[in-house]
């Protein structure tokens, strides 16, 4: 059962462009939506997170847009750089013991 | 601040053998998680500890996987006997607290297991 659906699975963007990754969820009990960045050979690291009481959160070049009624959220990476090349996971968790359900991941490649 | 430590980093075993992974969480973190990440997929939670106690092991294949967290600090995850489909990266993560507001999970580098 895939509770968090993520697309696309791979993405190639030119340097300076905008990278957009989309996620959709089923369970309306989810109340915390983090995005993780993972480089090869490393564990995932929290990039940015949002709660459903706001529609957008921005940190530097990274922005989460959240649409509660559509049960969708997305990550935008502005001015994408080669150093952003990594796998990005959206995730969701419910209140309580913070069990995090991850999406399948998007492998982003930023080309010069 | 030291991060989450895991060992070994790599392990190759034959099917039906046993293997154990070790995790040392960030000091003071009450919650510890073990995830399985199969190539090309997102991490899947195997077990979650709150201090010494298990709060979620619903996706742990209990016929072959076991985990313990002694004294609420270090943890070990064991597979016995291993199957080919257990080939994956096993990630350990920790966070400050377990209930209420979500806290950031900090991940270790993982152990890459290959079962031949």
Interface residues (C-beta under 8 A of the other chain):
Chain A: X6 X31 X32 X34 X41 X42 X43 X44 X45 X46 X49 X89 X91 X93 X95 X96 X97 X98 X99 X100 X101 X102 X103 X104 X105
Chain B: X4 X31 X40 X41 X42 X43 X44 X45 X48 X50 X55 X56 X91 X93 X95 X98 X99 X100 X102 X103 X104 X105 X106 X107 X108 X109 X110
